[in-house]
Amino acid sequence: MKPFRSAVIGCGVISKNHISALQNSEAAQLAAVCDIDPERAAAAGERAGVPFYTDYRRMIEKEQLDAVHVCLPHCLHAEAAVWAMEHGLWALSEKPMDASLTAARRMAEVSERTGMRLGVIFQNRYNPGSVMARELILSGRAGKVISLNGVVCWHRDDPYYRQAWRAAYATAGGGVLINQAIHTLDLIRWLSCSEVVSVRATASHHGPTHAEVEDTAEGFLTFASGATGLFWFTINDSLDREVEVTVRCENCEIRLVGSAATAVFSDGTVLESGRDTRPSVSAKACYGNSHSIQIEEFYTDPDGARVREGVAQALKTQELLAEIFRSAARFNPAVPEMR
Ligand SMILES: NC(=O)c1ccc[n+]([C@@H]2O[C@H](COP(=O)([O-])OP(=O)(O)OC[C@H]3O[C@@H](n4cnc5c(N)ncnc54)[C@H](O)[C@@H]3O)[C@@H](O)[C@H]2O)c1
């Protein structure tokens, strides 16, 4: 018998990754699903052979659960995770922590107060390329980090924004910055192994969609270590290109493309991480395949220290987003500050 009974709240696009990870988990089993849309809830429940609900509070009351996976619109992450933790359950939320910084901080506080484990999905930290890059930097082998840059060129169009929560600042908290390129921003910040000390950024809507949120953003970061960061993100390309992150260090340059990384050292040594070659379970290839690794860690981390560190990192990325929006609002009054 697997020790954890877990439920997925929100049966939209990303729920597929969570359901599949739970179905293949050694540690946890899928016990129920929930979606406010009765047809989606029923379809997901019948496919997986588990009970389905349209109200997560009722599901938590009925199902003797140990944990929930929050796969909801951004503005509902904290509400659902806090409800679960206050009722004695662990909560694993999709990125970002929430549309609001205040709500994100509350999630972390409630986890600390209740002792219930909180996790936040940033699956790309678990890609082979990210793991290799971070190890090279933390071990000192790469030398001091000098600069980092990240480029995301993806395609999102009006049909994507038919799930209306994605189109508005009030429900998504932003566009390309918080929804798509948050992973890349997180990797730049995480691989810097330092703290962001200043942010200059712009965010605009250039493309043909009718969404309110920004579709393009660029910026310049400085870190306490003296390293600099650059980013350029758009969802106005005609397809999803592989994300690129380049980290220039004293002894090598590390280039991440998709899930893989190559490090080229000044003495000619080349290190390759290799790619994740497991069959994809994602609705979109650009989500990668590392959800299952992070989900297994969530349940098996013996003292929760790795999961807590992951949340601390997620909160730093949320704080960076808030600073980026604050900076962008100075150039573009259409961009609201993140509360
Ligand atoms: N990690 C990744 O790479 C990745 C990729 C895609 C999406 N996501 C994240 O996953 C989350 C969901 O995104 P998505 O693309 O699956 O969205 P989606 O719109 O496809 O799914 C959200 C689902 O939540 C349901 N819902 C809304 N309010 C609800 C409520 N009160 N109770 C129960 N269900 C409710 C909706 O009916 C919908 O089915 C977001 O946070 C998004 O950023 C992460």
The ligand as an SDF file (V2000), in Angstrom:
LIG
                    3D

 44 48  0  0  0  0  0  0  0  0999 V2000
    4.9500   23.6410  -14.4950 N   0  0  0  0  0  0  0  0  0  0  0  0
    4.6140   23.8890  -15.7370 C   0  0  0  0  0  0  0  0  0  0  0  0
    5.4060   23.8130  -16.6810 O   0  0  0  0  0  0  0  0  0  0  0  0
    3.1940   24.2930  -16.0250 C   0  0  0  0  0  0  0  0  0  0  0  0
    2.6590   24.1820  -17.3240 C   0  0  0  0  0  0  0  0  0  0  0  0
    1.3330   24.5560  -17.5140 C   0  0  0  0  0  0  0  0  0  0  0  0
    0.5820   25.0710  -16.4550 C   0  0  0  0  0  0  0  0  0  0  0  0
    1.1720   25.2010  -15.2360 N   0  0  0  0  0  0  0  0  0  0  0  0
    0.4410   25.7950  -14.1010 C   0  0  0  0  0  0  0  0  0  0  0  0
   -0.6240   24.9440  -13.7150 O   0  0  0  0  0  0  0  0  0  0  0  0
   -1.7260   25.7070  -13.2470 C   0  0  0  0  0  0  0  0  0  0  0  0
   -2.9480   25.3630  -14.0740 C   0  0  0  0  0  0  0  0  0  0  0  0
   -2.6750   25.6600  -15.4260 O   0  0  0  0  0  0  0  0  0  0  0  0
   -3.4530   24.9170  -16.6090 P   0  0  0  0  0  0  0  0  0  0  0  0
   -2.7750   25.3130  -17.8520 O   0  0  0  0  0  0  0  0  0  0  0  0
   -3.6510   23.4840  -16.2760 O   0  0  0  0  0  0  0  0  0  0  0  0
   -4.8550   25.6950  -16.5030 O   0  0  0  0  0  0  0  0  0  0  0  0
   -6.2870   25.2210  -17.0200 P   0  0  0  0  0  0  0  0  0  0  0  0
   -7.1050   26.4420  -17.1570 O   0  0  0  0  0  0  0  0  0  0  0  0
   -6.1380   24.3080  -18.1780 O   0  0  0  0  0  0  0  0  0  0  0  0
   -6.7920   24.3490  -15.7650 O   0  0  0  0  0  0  0  0  0  0  0  0
   -7.2330   24.9440  -14.5650 C   0  0  0  0  0  0  0  0  0  0  0  0
   -8.4340   24.1290  -14.1080 C   0  0  0  0  0  0  0  0  0  0  0  0
   -8.8450   24.6150  -12.8230 O   0  0  0  0  0  0  0  0  0  0  0  0
  -10.2620   24.5260  -12.7870 C   0  0  0  0  0  0  0  0  0  0  0  0
  -10.7590   25.3910  -11.6920 N   0  0  0  0  0  0  0  0  0  0  0  0
  -10.8660   26.7380  -11.6820 C   0  0  0  0  0  0  0  0  0  0  0  0
  -11.3350   27.1480  -10.4670 N   0  0  0  0  0  0  0  0  0  0  0  0
  -11.4980   26.0340   -9.7220 C   0  0  0  0  0  0  0  0  0  0  0  0
  -11.9180   25.7940   -8.3860 C   0  0  0  0  0  0  0  0  0  0  0  0
  -12.2790   26.7990   -7.5560 N   0  0  0  0  0  0  0  0  0  0  0  0
  -11.9800   24.5210   -7.9260 N   0  0  0  0  0  0  0  0  0  0  0  0
  -11.6250   23.4820   -8.7440 C   0  0  0  0  0  0  0  0  0  0  0  0
  -11.2220   23.6580  -10.0260 N   0  0  0  0  0  0  0  0  0  0  0  0
  -11.1580   24.8990  -10.5020 C   0  0  0  0  0  0  0  0  0  0  0  0
  -10.6930   24.9670  -14.1670 C   0  0  0  0  0  0  0  0  0  0  0  0
  -12.0290   24.5690  -14.4580 O   0  0  0  0  0  0  0  0  0  0  0  0
   -9.6560   24.2810  -15.0270 C   0  0  0  0  0  0  0  0  0  0  0  0
  -10.0750   23.0060  -15.4720 O   0  0  0  0  0  0  0  0  0  0  0  0
   -1.2760   27.1600  -13.3780 C   0  0  0  0  0  0  0  0  0  0  0  0
   -0.7160   27.5610  -12.1820 O   0  0  0  0  0  0  0  0  0  0  0  0
   -0.2020   27.1250  -14.4440 C   0  0  0  0  0  0  0  0  0  0  0  0
    0.7410   28.1760  -14.3440 O   0  0  0  0  0  0  0  0  0  0  0  0
    2.4360   24.7980  -14.9980 C   0  0  0  0  0  0  0  0  0  0  0  0
  1  2  1  0
  2  3  2  0
  2  4  1  0
  4  5  1  0
  4 44  2  0
  5  6  2  0
  6  7  1  0
  7  8  2  0
  8  9  1  0
  8 44  1  0
  9 10  1  0
  9 42  1  0
 10 11  1  0
 11 12  1  0
 11 40  1  0
 12 13  1  0
 13 14  1  0
 14 15  2  0
 14 16  1  0
 14 17  1  0
 17 18  1  0
 18 19  2  0
 18 20  1  0
 18 21  1  0
 21 22  1  0
 22 23  1  0
 23 24  1  0
 23 38  1  0
 24 25  1  0
 25 26  1  0
 25 36  1  0
 26 27  1  0
 26 35  1  0
 27 28  2  0
 28 29  1  0
 29 30  1  0
 29 35  2  0
 30 31  1  0
 30 32  2  0
 32 33  1  0
 33 34  2  0
 34 35  1  0
 36 37  1  0
 36 38  1  0
 38 39  1  0
 40 41  1  0
 40 42  1  0
 42 43  1  0
M  CHG  2   8   1  16  -1
M  END
$$$$
